[in-house]
Amino acid sequence: MTRIDFDGVGIDIAGTRIVSDVSLSVAPGEMVGLVGPNGSGRSTLLRSAYRVLRPVAGAVLIGGEDVWDLSAREAARRRAIVTQHTVLGAEFSVEEVVAMGRTPHKGMLDRDGAEDRRTVHRALEDVHMAWAARRSFATLSGGEQQRILLARALAQEARLLILDEPTNHLDVRAQFEVLDLLRRLGLTTLTALHDLDHAVSYCDRVAVMAEGRLVAVGAPADVLTPDLVHRVFGVRAVLDSPPITGGPRIAVASAASAPDRSPS
């Protein structure tokens, strides 16, 4: 099982420091949620693991080796990614998109074999999209496309998943299905999440970013306290345990709102 380590990572964009001195480790088999307000640097940090933005300080290690020292093929064998925005040509079928995940395992001229086809079909079944195999990717809804991109990552058979808002565009049921699947897979998983309740319910640990820095890391119920949530996100929060799940839940509301306590 692969681990990922961000060791003192600093990232500049156009001469401006966006991420500063971030050190974070995700242990083998662990699911860590990266949370923070818009502009906190979460997606920028993940792009350093994608080999899109090279750190100006520190290093990103996958399996103990700097990801920037690996070949593109070896990096793809070790980690699979799902980004928020992926543009593909209208000519690709769903099956062809998922089969792209097999590329790191084949030579340049190799055709898909029986094992590749089985892996693609299994990945589509995992995300409940096998029915769409022959459909054009471009004709699917945003939520359906997101599932297909997750299936492509699963077909890659990497032991590390890095996801930037994997539940983006999904309806409520599909959000739970995707997060349940990620937990069931048991892979090393680092995922940026907007929904704090998803982070509390599904992640082993959460890492909170604000203004390009890591401000807290730990078990969700320990880290996402009302004080920290108010300080970082500017909203009120309450942690409780609803009967429907029995696990922890976080409820948030505008900091400007307050319950009406007037006599009835």
C-alpha positions as a printed Julia matrix, in Angstrom:
264×3 Matrix{Float64}:
   0.0    0.0     0.0
   1.37   3.42   -1.0
   1.67   6.46    1.26
   2.02  10.14    0.36
   4.0   12.76    2.25
   4.06  16.51    1.74
   7.3   17.66    3.36
   7.47  21.42    3.95
   5.82  22.13    0.57
   5.76  25.7    -0.71
   4.18  26.63   -4.07
   4.34  29.91   -5.99
   2.09  30.96   -8.86
   3.17  33.98  -10.92
   5.61  34.96   -8.2
   3.05  34.84   -5.39
   3.3   32.3    -2.58
   0.03  30.32   -2.61
   0.99  27.4    -0.34
   3.48  27.8     2.51
   5.38  25.15    4.46
   2.75  22.37    4.35
   3.76  19.06    5.93
   1.13  16.32    5.79
   1.3   12.53    5.6
  -1.38  10.07    4.54
  -0.63   6.57    5.81
  -1.27   3.41    3.78
  -5.0    2.65    3.69
  -5.93   5.93    5.36
  -8.57   8.37    4.06
  -7.72  12.0     4.77
 -10.03  14.89    3.9
  -8.47  18.2     2.91
 -10.87  20.99    3.86
 -10.78  24.76    3.82
 -12.55  27.78    2.34
 -12.19  28.78   -1.31
  -8.73  30.16   -1.92
  -7.18  28.26    0.98
  -4.7   26.45   -1.28
  -6.21  22.94   -1.22
  -6.36  22.42   -4.98
  -2.96  24.05   -5.44
  -1.44  21.62   -2.95
  -3.01  18.65   -4.75
  -1.65  19.87   -8.09
   1.86  19.45   -6.74
   1.09  15.73   -6.4
  -0.37  15.69   -9.93
   2.98  17.02  -11.25
   1.23  20.14  -12.52
   2.77  22.65  -10.08
   6.31  21.98   -8.94
   7.02  23.07   -5.36
   9.55  25.86   -4.89
  10.24  24.48   -1.42
   9.94  21.03    0.13
   8.93  17.85   -1.67
   5.98  15.57   -2.39
   6.91  11.94   -1.75
   4.9    8.98   -3.03
   6.1    5.67   -1.68
   9.13   7.51   -0.25
  10.27   8.97   -3.59
   9.89  12.51   -4.85
   7.04  12.43   -7.36
   9.0   14.85   -9.57
  11.87  12.36   -9.8
   9.57   9.63  -11.13
   8.74   9.18  -14.79
   5.22  10.17  -15.78
   4.38   6.49  -16.31
   5.71   5.41  -12.91
   3.92   8.26  -11.16
   0.68   7.19  -12.85
   1.18   3.62  -11.69
   1.49   4.8    -8.11
  -1.29   7.36   -7.92
  -4.57   8.02   -9.71
  -6.25  11.4    -9.73
  -9.73  12.83  -10.2
  -9.79  16.58  -10.75
 -12.69  19.02  -10.68
 -12.45  19.98  -14.35
 -11.65  17.5   -17.12
 -12.22  18.29  -20.79
 -12.46  15.38  -23.23
 -13.37  15.29  -26.87
 -16.96  14.48  -27.79
 -15.8   11.47  -29.83
 -14.9    9.36  -26.78
 -17.26   6.73  -25.46
 -17.58   6.07  -21.75
 -15.76   2.77  -22.18
 -12.89   4.5   -24.0
 -12.57   7.14  -21.27
 -12.33   4.51  -18.53
  -9.87   2.48  -20.63
  -7.53   5.5   -20.56
  -6.81   4.45  -16.99
  -5.02   1.38  -18.33
  -2.43   3.44  -20.24
   0.33   3.33  -17.55
   0.26  -0.48  -17.7
   0.76  -0.82  -21.46
   3.34  -0.08  -24.12
   2.74   2.69  -26.64
   1.44   0.32  -29.33
  -0.28  -2.24  -27.08
  -3.99  -2.84  -27.66
  -6.49  -3.5   -24.88
  -6.43  -7.13  -23.81
  -8.97  -9.28  -22.01
  -7.66  -8.25  -18.59
  -7.89  -4.56  -19.53
 -11.51  -5.03  -20.62
 -12.38  -6.87  -17.39
 -10.8   -4.1   -15.33
 -12.72  -1.4   -17.21
 -16.0   -3.26  -16.8
 -15.37  -3.81  -13.09
 -14.61  -0.11  -12.58
 -17.83   0.87  -14.35
 -19.79  -1.53  -12.18
 -18.17  -0.08   -9.05
 -19.54   3.38   -9.87
 -22.9    2.0   -11.1
 -22.32   3.19  -14.68
 -21.91  -0.08  -16.61
 -25.17   0.68  -18.41
 -23.5    3.68  -20.08
 -20.43   1.91  -21.51
 -21.36   2.59  -25.14
 -22.65   6.12  -24.54
 -20.73   9.2   -25.61
 -19.02  10.72  -22.58
 -20.08  14.2   -23.72
 -23.78  13.29  -23.56
 -23.72  12.45  -19.84
 -24.72  14.79  -17.05
 -22.02  16.44  -14.94
 -22.62  13.98  -12.12
 -22.46  10.99  -14.46
 -19.22  12.28  -15.98
 -17.75  12.61  -12.49
 -18.52   8.94  -11.84
 -16.85   7.95  -15.12
 -13.72   9.89  -14.18
 -13.65   8.05  -10.87
 -14.03   4.76  -12.77
 -11.05   5.75  -14.94
  -9.01   6.3   -11.77
 -10.08   2.89  -10.43
  -9.14   1.22  -13.72
  -5.64   2.62  -13.25
  -5.25   0.24  -10.27
  -2.99   2.62   -8.38
  -2.81   2.16   -4.62
  -3.14   5.9    -3.96
  -6.13   8.03   -4.92
  -5.98  11.82   -4.99
  -9.32  13.49   -5.55
 -10.35  17.13   -5.83
 -14.02  17.4    -4.86
 -15.09  13.89   -6.01
 -18.74  14.56   -5.06
 -18.9   17.74   -7.13
 -22.04  17.8    -9.35
 -23.42  14.6    -7.77
 -26.92  14.34   -6.32
 -27.32  13.37   -2.68
 -27.65   9.63   -3.26
 -24.68   9.53   -5.64
 -22.52  11.46   -3.16
 -23.07   8.76   -0.54
 -22.48   5.99   -3.08
 -19.13   7.45   -4.15
 -17.95   8.07   -0.58
 -19.11   4.61    0.5
 -17.12   3.15   -2.4
 -13.98   5.07   -1.44
 -14.22   3.74    2.1
 -14.88   0.2     0.88
 -11.86   0.2    -1.44
  -9.51   0.75    1.48
  -6.94   2.56   -0.68
  -4.72   5.36    0.53
  -6.94   8.36   -0.23
  -6.41  12.11   -0.06
  -9.5   14.05   -1.06
 -10.4   17.7    -1.04
 -13.94  18.15    0.25
 -16.26  21.14    0.56
 -18.87  19.39    2.7
 -17.63  19.3     6.31
 -20.23  16.68    7.21
 -18.79  14.33    4.58
 -15.34  14.89    6.08
 -16.63  14.07    9.56
 -18.58  11.01    8.44
 -16.07   9.37    6.08
 -12.51  10.49    6.8
 -10.07   8.96    9.25
  -8.47  12.37    9.65
  -9.03  15.87    8.31
  -6.43  18.48    7.37
  -7.66  22.07    7.53
  -6.08  24.72    5.31
  -6.47  28.49    5.5
  -4.61  31.16    3.56
  -2.21  28.62    2.1
  -1.19  27.06    5.4
  -2.12  23.91    7.27
  -3.81  25.03   10.49
  -4.99  21.72   12.0
  -4.75  17.96   11.4
  -6.41  15.17   13.32
  -9.53  13.12   13.88
 -12.54  14.98   12.45
 -14.43  15.31   15.74
 -11.28  16.6    17.46
 -10.32  19.12   14.77
 -13.62  20.5    13.48
 -14.58  22.2    16.72
 -17.09  25.07   16.74
 -14.25  27.5    17.46
 -12.03  26.34   14.58
 -14.92  26.16   12.11
 -15.97  29.69   13.02
 -12.39  30.98   12.79
 -11.59  29.33    9.43
 -14.94  29.21    7.65
 -16.83  32.06    9.32
 -19.87  29.94   10.21
 -21.35  28.46   13.36
 -21.04  24.69   13.87
 -22.39  22.01   16.17
 -21.1   18.43   16.43
 -23.58  15.76   17.43
 -24.51  12.13   16.78
 -27.86  11.66   15.0
 -29.85   8.45   15.54
 -30.02   7.72   11.79
 -26.28   7.0    11.57
 -25.03   6.73   15.14
 -21.78   8.38   14.07
 -20.63  11.99   14.36
 -22.27  14.73   12.34
 -21.52  18.42   11.94
 -24.26  20.98   11.34
 -23.35  24.5    10.21
 -25.23  27.76    9.91
 -24.46  31.35    9.03
 -22.59  33.17   11.76
 -25.07  36.01   11.33
 -28.06  33.79   12.03
 -29.29  32.82   15.48
 -32.24  30.75   16.61
 -35.41  32.66   17.35
 -35.86  32.48   21.11
 -38.79  34.84   21.31
 -41.71  33.53   23.43
 -44.49  31.81   21.51
